[in-house]
């Protein structure tokens, strides 16, 4: 049984549709004009609605335009005694599920309604799936820590993410979790449903970085056998994360600066400007001011990137978070290997807290995985002392 709304200024049409729909065991409500219909669609959740086009106070097309802005899931089926192809096309463009001429053929009406309800179910399942995926992604990129430093970092992330699209520069040592910060800035912001595109500037050869970022035209260099979109285009309306920005070549820096200034890029070998709407988040473990003094980094680009700056503390600065991190890694590793999570003795955790972590959270995660593989049912102090010794 579905909840159906019939919007029509003719009582005879409303009564006829009600009879047909109630025979199919649907729950039916009526609205005698477009204004009343829009109010009911706004206040209540209907699975589908039949809506006349020619009505007093608010015609069906205007109702459709206003309803489409509400973001609700009701499938609207338009009805008209004076329909034509142009009107049907316009109704579809405005968000209608289908268009039927009045009086509608009974079989066509019921088939159309059944298909609309199936579409509605697919939309709801898709939303549910997106929520599930979002929860999985959020857990994967969760920032773990209750130390004062991490509480402040998480508060700053939330404030920045929800305040708009300003560029952010993330500073911190290798393995401290700069990517997680970038992910959280994206997931908590208004662009969360758009692409998150990551580029490791240190991992791409300098001669290829421009093609990677801005794309290239077919034939622009040897091996360019077809047009290719760059990361800026792929991240359009979303977030572009430039990791290890301190390792980018000066020529690429100049083009990134132009993209940030003008919101335009040009593909390698091309002469056409392509407009892009991208929130850029950059990260580095280098001292960019020192790199500027050495002539390795452009000062104007630094100021463009560092509208907002976040510093991720090293693990040695927040050792009180190690028990929480170890617990999370034990669960994560067990899920990856499809095993039951192992337990760890408190003395072993205390031992790990006493070590120096030059590799930060990444190094700790590797040590925990090693302990899971090499230890028995419970990770003991002796296990930690033995297997945490293979460190730089």
N, C-alpha and C positions, 0 to 999 in steps of 0.2 A: 504493500500500500504506500502511495506517495501523497505528498501534500501539493495540491494544484491550485493555482489562482487563475480565475477567469476575469479578464478586464475587458468590458464591452459596454457601450452605452445603450445597447438594445436588450431589454429584459428577455425577449423571446430567445435570442442567441445564448444569453447566459443560462437560461433554464434548459435549453436543449443540450448545451455542453455539460452542464451539471448532471443531467440524467445519464448521458453516455459515460461520463467519468465515474459516477457513483456505481453504475452497473459493473465497472471494472474494479470496484472496491477501493477507489481512491478517495481521499479526503479533499473536499472542494470548498474554496472560499470565493467570494465574488466582490468585484469593485465596479461601480457604475460609471466611472470616468477615469481619465489618465491620472489626474491629480490624486484621487483616492487610491488608485492602483500603485502609484509610486510610493505613497506613504506606507501601504501595507507591505510592499516589497522591501522597504527600508526597515520596518519594525519587526517583521517576521521572516523566518526562513522557509521558503517554499522550494520544492524540488524542481518544479517547472511552472510556467505561466503561459496562458494563451492571451494575446494582447491584440486588440483591434487597432488599426492605424488611424482611422478618422473618428476622433472623439472630441467632445467639448473640454474646455479648460486646459487640457494638455494632450496633444495628439500622441499616437503610439511611437513615432520616430523620436520625438523629443524625450518621451519617457525612457526610451531605450538608451539614448545618449546619456541621460542623467544617471540611469541605473548602472551603466557600464563603469562609471567612475566610483561606484561603491565597493567594488571588489568582492561582490557576493557570488555564490555559485549557481543561483537559479538559472535554468535554461529557458530562454524566452522564445516562444513560437509566435510569429506575427500572423495576423489574419487581416484580409482586406477583400472587399467586394470589387475593388477597382484596381487590382494588382497588375503589375507588368514587370518585365525583366529588370528594368532600371530600378524600380522600387525594391525588388527582391535583393538585388546586388547591394543597394544602399543599406538595407536592413541588416544584411550579413556583415557588411563593413562596420556597422555600429554595434555589432556583438550579438545579433539574433542567432539562435541555433538554426531556425528554418523559417520558411515563409509559405503559407497556405492561402489559397483563394477561398473566399466565402461564396456559397456555403461549402465547407470542406467535405470531401468524400470520407465517409466514416472509417473505411479501412485505412486510407492514407493518414487520417488523423491519429488513429491508434498506433500505427506503425511508427509514425513520426514521434509520438509521445514516448513509445517504448525505447526508441533509439536515443532520444534526448535524456531519458532517465539513465540509460546505460552510460551515456557520455558523462552525466553527472557523477555516477559511481566511479568512473575512471578518474575524473578530476579529484574527487575526494581521496581515492586510493593514492593518487600521485602526491597530493598534499601530505598524506600520512607518511608515505615513503620518504618524502623530502625531510619531514621532521625527524624520522628515524635516522636518516643519513646525517642530518645536522647534529643529532645527539652523538653519533659515532665519531664524527669529525671533531666535535667539541671535546669529547673525551680524549681523542688521540692527541689533540693539540692543547690539552689542559695545562695550565701553569700551576705547578704544585709548590706550595710553600706558605708557611704562616709566620715566618720571621718578619720583623718590622720592615726590613728592606723590601721583601716581596709583597707585603700588604700595601706598601706605598706604590710599588710598581704596578700592581693590579688596579689600584685606584686611579693611577695616572692613565693607564691603558683605557679604562672605561670612560674617563672624562674626555680623552682625546678622540676615541672611537665614535662617541655619540655627539661630538661637537661639530662635526663637518668633515671636509675632505682635505684638510691641510696636510702638507708633506711632513714626514717624520723621519728622523735619522736615529737609528738604534745603535748604540755603542756597547761594547762588552767583549770580553775575551772569548776565544774559540771554545765551543762546547758549552757555553753558558745558557743558551736557549733563545738566541735572537730571532730565529725563525718562528718560534712559538709566540713571541711578542707580536711579530708581523701578522701571523695568522689570527691572533686574538683581535688585533686592530681591525682586521677585515671582517671577522665573524660578528663582532659587536657593532659594526657600523652599518650605515644605510646601503652599502654596496654588497652586503653579505650574499645576495642571490645572484651576483654577477661574478665573472671569472676572477680567480686569484692566480696570477701567473708569476712564477719564480724564475729568476735568472741568477746563476752563480757566476759572477764576473771573473772570478779567479780560475774557473774550470774551462773557460772558452778561450782559445788562442786569440791573440790580439787582432790577427788579420781576419777573424771571423765574427768578432763581437758586434760590429756594425750591422752585418747581415742578420745576425741573431736578434738584435734589438729592433731594427727598422725594416727588415725584410729585404728582398731584392727582386729585380725584374729579370725575366728570362734573358739569358745571353749576356748578363752584366759582367760575368767572369766565368772562367773555366769551371764547369760542373753545374752552372746555374741553368738547368734544363727546363725549368718552368718558374713562373712567378711564385713567390713565397711571402706570406705575411710574417712580419716580425712580432716580437713580444708586445710591443706597444699596441699594435692593432689587435692582437689576440686578447689583450687586457682591457679593451675598450669598454668603458662604463664600470670597470671593476678596479682591481688593485694590481699594480706591478711592483713586485718585491725585488729590488736590486741588492742581492747579497754580495758581500765582499766588494763593495763599491770602490774601496781604496785601491783595488788592483786593476781598475779600468784604464785603458789607454787614454792619452790626452786627446787624440782625435775623436774617439767615441764620446769622451766627456763633453767636447764642444757640441756634438749633435744632441746629446741628452739635454744640455743646457738650452738649446734652441727649442726642443720639444716641450720643456717645462715653461719656457717663456711664452711660446706662441700656441701651445696645444696643437702643434702640427709636426708631422714627420715626413721624410722623403725616403723612399726605398733606395737601396744601393742600385745605381744604374738607371734610376728613374728621374723624372723632372716634374712630377705632379705632387703637390702638397696633399697630404691625407690628414684630415682632422681627427684627433683622438681625445677622448675624455677619460683620463686615467689618474687614479690616485697613486702617487709614487711613494713607496716606503723603501728606504735604503738602510743598509747595515754594514758595519765594518768593525774589525778588531784593531784597526790601525789608528794612530793619532793623526787625524787629518790635518790639523794645524801644522804639525811637524812636516807632513807630506807637502803641504803648501809651501813651507819655507824651503824645502828641497826642490821645488819645481815639479813635483810629481802629481799634484792635484790642483785643479783650478779653484781659486778662492771664490769666484762668482758662482760656481756650481755648488760649492760648500754652503754658501749662504742661501741658495735656492732650496737645497735639500734639508737644511737644518731649521726650518720654520719652528718645528717642535723637536726636542731631543729627549730620548729615553736612554738611560744607562742600565744595563742588566748587570747585577752584581755577580762576582765570581762565587763559586761554591764555597771557597774558603771564607768568604764574607758572610755566609749564612749556613753554617754547619748544623744549626738547630733544625734545618729542613731535611737533613739526611734521612732520619727515620721515615718521614712521609714519602720521600723519593724512593727509598728502598722498598717500602710496601707497595707502591704503585708499580715499580719495575717487576716485582715478583708476580703480580697479577698479570701485567702485560706479557711477560715472557711465557707464563703458563698458557695464556690464551693463544699465543703464537705457536706454541708446541702442542697445543690441545692436551695439556696436562693439568692436574690439580696444582694450585699454587703451593710452593714450599714455604715452610715457616723458617724463621731465623731467630737465633738466641739473642736476647737483649745485649749480652756481652759482645756479640759479634758486631752489632750495630754501633755500640759504643766505640769499639776498635776502629770501625770505618770513620767515625766522626773525628778520631784523633789524627787521621792521616792528612797529608797535604794533597790537594786535588788540582794539579796544574792543568789537567784536561777537563776539569769542571764536571757538569752534569753528564756529559757524553761519556767521560771516563768512568764515572760511577756506574752508569748503566751497563757498560761493558763488563765491569768487575762483578756486578750482580748476576749477569748472565753466565759468566764463568763459574761463579759459585753455585748457581742452579744446576749447571751441567756436571760439575765435578764433585759435589757434595752428596750426602745421603738424603734421607727423608727430611731432616732438619739441618739447616746451615749452622754450624757451630763456630765458636770463637777460634778453634784450631783451624777450621776450614778458611775462615777469613784471614788469619795470620799467614796461612800457607799460600792461598791462591791470590791474595791481594798484593803479594810481594813482587809480582811480575809487572812492575810499573816503572815509568820513566822517573 
